[in-house]
Amino acid sequence: MNISVALFFMDDEEEVQNVPRRHLRDASNLFEVPNNQFVANFRVSKEVFRALLDMMEEKWVAGCRTTQIRPDLKLGTFLRFLATGSYQQNLGNEALTSTAKSTVSRTIAECLQIFEDHICGQWIKKPTLTEERNTMEAFYERTMFPGIVGCVDGTHIRIKSPGDELKALYYNRKGYYSINAMVICDHKMRITFVDARHPGSNHDAFVWERSDPDKCMQREFDNGKRNFWILGDGGYKLKPFLMTPYRSPRDVAEKKFNKRHASARNVIERCFGVLKNRFRCIIGSRGLHYDAAKVVQIINACCALHNMCIHYRSEEPPGDVIDDDLEDEVDDNNDLESRADAIRRKIAINL
């Protein structure tokens, strides 16, 4: 293995502190790293890494030829940030990237912009009709629950204090500042929608009511589409296309409904676990030390990479994360919810 790549995996900075950064960068060959070590450090496979380089090839900001960092090292720096959530100074000191803190900051910003402009929309998108049917069939085969096109939940991403004027908005019920990111996934844990724009004080139901999926599914329902639904927990309002569990099941049918609902909806919890285990920047106890707009970009980039890893069958890094977001039940008391309750009862009886 190339000496500079080997030094990257050492904890002792003294091994590399006297070596000029540019010499280390020029000598580095990321693909010499063994596959399991590569995934452990960058959280994606070499195949995903190469695919990203191809997608980003013509999109890098032009710089001075004598000091410009190679694209693979830029991408490596960015992925190391997502993998660890390390401060930029620590990333800059790693022998693999060997870059100054200011360069690390510019590299992260550049990569986030490329992801926002060219990659996130390509890898996070509404499923096609064929994909939707496949998801329904897969959920039915697995849980005997019909009509499921996806599962939804919110997860809180810790952030730094946003400043006195915005503190109340971002302070969540758990007692810290956060973004409440709403995610929808399919049976493969593939993320089909993410909305990370809402402050942590906003309830899951509030985020859903203002989301594009709610408007789209309401429009489809009004136009006659039936027997399709997203599964959500008790933190969401029951709708004809958003099935939530019974709070107090009254009979065997409703108990069976809740059991199968929980079995199917478990996929979104596993999705959060895999996402946060792979990209640990979004579970750091100190939070992301960026403004809300950049945190949104970071979350979106993590979700796009998560989908790429599923597509390319990239192995999951070691470790496990249990998402501990708590749900708050909401009242179901309007006419639409009454119609939805009738649909839910019909499902329960026929399970």
N, C-alpha and C positions, 0 to 999 in steps of 0.2 A: 504494500500500500504506500502511496505517496506520503512523504513525511509530514507535509502540512495538513493532509487530511487526517492522518493519525493523531496529530497534535490537537485537532479539533475535539476529539473525544476525551482529552485529558482535562482534569479539573484544575491542574496547577498552572496558573498563568505565567509563572516564572519560566516555564519551559519555552515560552514564545515571546516574552516581552522585549527581547533584544533583537528580534528579527523584523526587518522593515515590513510594514503591512503590504506594500505593493508586491514584494517578492513572494510573500505567502499566497497572495491572491493569484499571481501569475502561475504558481506551481500547483495550485489546487486542481484536483480532478474528482468531482463529487461522485462520479459513477464507479470509482474504484472502491467505494465503501461497500462492504457485504450487504446483501439485500435486507436481512433482518435489522442490521444496524441503521441502514438508510431509512427504513420505515419508522424505527424507534425515534430517530432524530428529526425527520422531516414530516412524519405522519402520513405520507403518501408513498406509493410505490414508484419505482423508477419509470414505469410506463406512464403513470399519471404525470410525473415530473416532465418527461419528454413531451407529452401532449400539451402541457401548459407552455413549454418553451416554444412549440410550434405555433400555438394560438397567439402568443405575445410577441412573436418574432419581429414584426414590422411596427410595433407600437411603443417601443422604448423611446424615452426622451434622448435626443442627441446630446452628446457631451464631448469634452476634450478627449482626443484619442489616446493621449499618453496617461491620463488618470482615470479614464472611464472604467467602471467595473463591468466585468463580463455579465451577460444576461443570466447565465446559470447561477452565478454567485448572488446576483440581485434576488432571483427567485428563491435561492436557498436561504438568504437572510430573511426574506419575508415569511417563508414557511417556518423557519425557526422561531420567529416572533409569534406566529399563530400557535405553534406547538407548545410554547413554554410560557408566553406572556411576560418574558423577561424584560427588564428595563433596557432601553436602547443602548446604554453604555455597556451592559453586560454582553449584549449581542455583538457589539462592535469589537469587543475584546476576544471573541472566539476566533481561533486561528483559521478556521475555514473561510470566514468572510473577511476578517481582518480589516475592518473599516472603522472610520471615525464615527462618533455618535451622530454628528450632523449628517453624515452620508447615510447612516442607517435610517434616520428620520426621513430623509428624502426618498430613499428606496422604498420604505413602507408606504409613503404617500403615493409614490408613482405606481406601485403595484395595486394599491387599493383603487386608484382611478382607472387603471386598465381593467380590473375586474368589474367595476361598476359600468364602464362603457361597453365592454365587449364580451365578458364571460358570464356574469351572473344571469343575465337574461337568456343566455343560451342554455344554461344548465338548471335554472329554476323556472318552470313554466307550467301552465295549466295542461293537464293531460289531454291527449286526443280522445276521441270517442272510443277508439279501439283500446287504448290504455285504460280508459275508465271501465269498459266492460271486463277487461282482464283483471282489474282490481276487484270488481264485484265478485267475479268467479273465485278468485283466490281467497277472499275473505269468507265467502260462503263455504268453500271446501274446508277451510281451516276451523270455522266457528259455527257454521250453519246459520249465520245471521245474514239475511238477504239485503241487497241494495246498497252496500257500503262503498262509497267512492273515495273515502279518506277519513283520517282522524285528525282532530285539532286540539291544541292545547297552547298555553302560554308558559314561557319560562323567563325568569328574571336574570338579567346579566348585570352584575355589579359594576358600578362606575364611580368615579371620583365625585366629590361634592360639586354640583354644577354652579354654585354661587348663590348668594343670599336670595336673589329675586326668583330663582327657580327651585330652591330647595324643597318646598312643599310639593311641587309637582312630581319630583323624582324620588321622594322618600316613600318607600313601600311599607306594607303592613308588617313586614319582617324586621323592620328597623334599620334599613340601609338604603342608599341611593341606587337606583337601577333603571334599566330599560326593560319594559315588558314586551318580549318578542313573541308574537303569535306565529305558530308553525302548523302547516298541514302536511301530512305525509301519507303515502300509500302503503300497500301491504309489504313492500320491500324496504320500508323506511326511507324511501326516496322522497325528498322534500319537494312538494309541488307549489308551495306558496310560503312566503315569509314576510311579515310586516314587523320591523323592529324600530318603528318611529315613535312609539308611544312611551311616555314616562311611566315609571314604576308605580305611581299611585293609581293609575288607571286599571280598572277591573278587567278581567278576561272578556266578560260580556260586552263591556264598553268598546273594547278593541274590535271584537267581532262585528258589532253593529255598524262600525264605520269602515269595514273592510270591503274590498272588491269581491271576494267570494260570496259574502252575504248578499250583496246587490245582484250579482250574477245568478246565484241559485234562486233568489226570490223571483227574478225575472223569468227564469226557466220554469219555475213552479206556476207562476201566473199564466204562462203560455201553454200550460197543459202537461208539462213533464211530470211524471210521477215515479214513485218507488226508487228514489235515489236519496241518499243522505250522508252527511258527515256525522261522525260520532264525536261527542264532546262530553266532558264531565259535568258535575253539578254546578260548576261556575258559569255555565252558559244557559241562556234562555232556550227552552224547548221550542222548536219550530218544525214545520212539516218536512224540512230538509236538514234539520239539525237535531239528531236524537240524543237525548240525555237520559241518565238512569232514573228510575223511580226513587224518590227520597224514602218512602216508607211502603215497600211492596205489600200489597194486600192479599195476594194469593200465589199459588204455585206458578202460574203463568208469568206474573210480574217478577217473581224471584228468578225464574229461568231467564227472563229478559235481561235482568241486571247482571247475571252471571255471564251470559254470552256477550253482552255489551262490554263488560270489563275485560273479558278474554280478547275481544277484537281490538279494543281501544288501547290495550297494553303496548301496541306497536309504537305509539307516539312516545310513550315513556322510554322504550328501548331506543328509539331514535334520538331522544335528548341525551341518553346515556352514552351512546356511541359518538355523537357529535361533540359532547363536552370532554369525553376521554381523549378523542383524537386531537382536538384543538383546545388546549388547556388555558389559553389566554382568556377564554370566556368563563372559567370557573375560579380564577385566581381570587384568593381571599382579600387581596388589596384592591381589586377591581381594575378596570381599564382606565388609565390616566389620560383620557382624551375627551374632547368635547363630544356632545351627543351625536352630531352629524358624522364624525369619524367612527364612532362606535357602531352606528348603523352600517357603515361600509364594512367594518370588520366582521360583524355578524353575517351579513349577506355573503361575504367572501367565504367564510367558514361553511355556510350552507351549500354554496356552489361546489366547493371542494369535496364536501361530504357526498354529494350526488356523483361527482366524478369518481370517487373511490368506489362507490357501489357499482357504477357502470363498468369500471375496469377491474372489478373484483380485487381491489387492493386489500391486503390483510389488515385486520384491526390491530393497532398497537396494544401492548399489554396494559392491563389495568381495567378498572370498572368504576363508573360514576353513576350514582343513583340520584336522579333529579328529585329534589325535595320541595318543590313548589306546592303550596297548599291551595286547595280550592275553597272558594266561598260560594255557598248556594245562593241562587237568585230566585226571586218570585216569578211564578208563571201565572199570569192572571189576565191576559187579554184574549180577544177572540181568535187570533191566529194561533195562539198557544193552545186554545181549546181544540181547535182542529188538529193541531199537532198531537195532542194527547190522544185523540181518537185514532190517529194513525199509529201511534206507539202501542196503544192497546191492541190494535189489530195485529201488529207484528208479534206482540207477546203471546197472543192466543194461538197463533199459527206456528210458533217455534217448535 
